[in-house]
Amino acid sequence: MNAGERANVAPRIGVQPLPLTMAQLQAFDTIIDVRSPGEFAEDHVPGAISCPVLSDAQRALVGTLHKQSSAFEAKKVGAALVARNIAVHLETVFKDRPRHWKPLIYCWRGGSRSGALTHILRSVGWPAVQLERGYKAWRGQVLADLENLPGQFTYRVVCGRTGSGKSRLLDALAAAGRQVLDLEKLAAHKGSVLGDLPAEPQPSQKMFESRIWTALSGFDPSRLVYVEAESKKVGVVRVPEQLMQLMRASPCYEVLTPAPMRVQLLREEYLHLITDTGLLFSKLDCLVDLHSRERIETWKNMAAAGDWDRFVADMLETHYDPAYSRSMFRNYTGAADAGGLPVTGISAADFAAVARRLPESG
């Protein structure tokens, strides 16, 4: 290999190549996403902060100039905007950073936006590093990792009828130090037609997958991972196929909660729908393909009258329990032989007692 060939394969100073592990990400003091706020909101590298060098409107302006005028005009205007925005970040976000502060910086493709900030920070004296090929390459790594990463772990699936307290058990397991992959928490959704969380929109599909990558990357393969039985979709986001297949083939535990306790638990967890019947009614209307108009009107009348125990009990009996019986035993091979977990109360202490009975490894 001659000198020129060696130069081509040598790592570039100030550039972080991919793939990246969680440990490598955590070695940086700050991860900086210089893309526009809209790009950042859709998805970003785990732990990144948003320091855009172009706003959404500025990015659109530069793109329009590139198409309608010329690349030169777009770059000239863009450079001035980037310089002004970087100056603001230097005077605010980065103002008090110490001499040894080491940030990782990225944009869409590891090009001019992240290159500009990296150059200036390194000129100041900070050992700034630019992510090679940017977010686009990072996104490719996440997709590739999610084909293989789930297979490194052994899963135990927590199943049970709606209102049995599966999420509360997962919380108790996590508090007890068990490894928990809480897909509903990562998806910001309870997994049913009524499952939207108040004031918390669901993440994009990309963000959901990044959250799963982050969670799995922090787990120890020698220990069990507890996960709730889910459908392929949690709200509007889809569980990665490889993970879904492994979950469906894993042994199960079934949470066994008496019907009156399930009603009480659901009243606690869906209080936002009890206090906003208009929102509840709009969600019930989504069930028109599964239930008759008469049935839906009956549920609405119960809710309007404040007969919440009867409303919840009837929803469980006529909608949720039949759906559980149809889907659970068809999709999860371990459901028929699931170990039973009797629940005697729905408090945090009650679920903590159940969690203590479950193994950490196996």
ABEGO torsion letter per residue (X at the ends): XBAAAAAAABBBBGBBBOBBBAAAAAABABBBBABBAAAAAABBBBGBBBBBABBAAAAAAAAAAAAABBAAAAAAAAAAAAAAAAAAAAABAAAABBAABBBBBBBAAGBAAAAAAAAAAAAAGBBBBBBBGEAAAAAAAAAAAAAAAAAABBBBBBBEBBGAGAAAAAAAAAAAGBBBBBAAAAAGBAGBAAABBBGBBBBBAAAAAAAAAAAAAABBAABBBBBBBBBABBEABBBBAAAAAAAAABBBBBBBBBAAAAAAAAAAAAAAAAABAAAAAAAAAAAAAABBAAAAAAAAAAAAAGBAAAAAAAAAAAAAAAAAAAAAAAABAAAAABBBBBBABABAAAAAAAAAABBABX
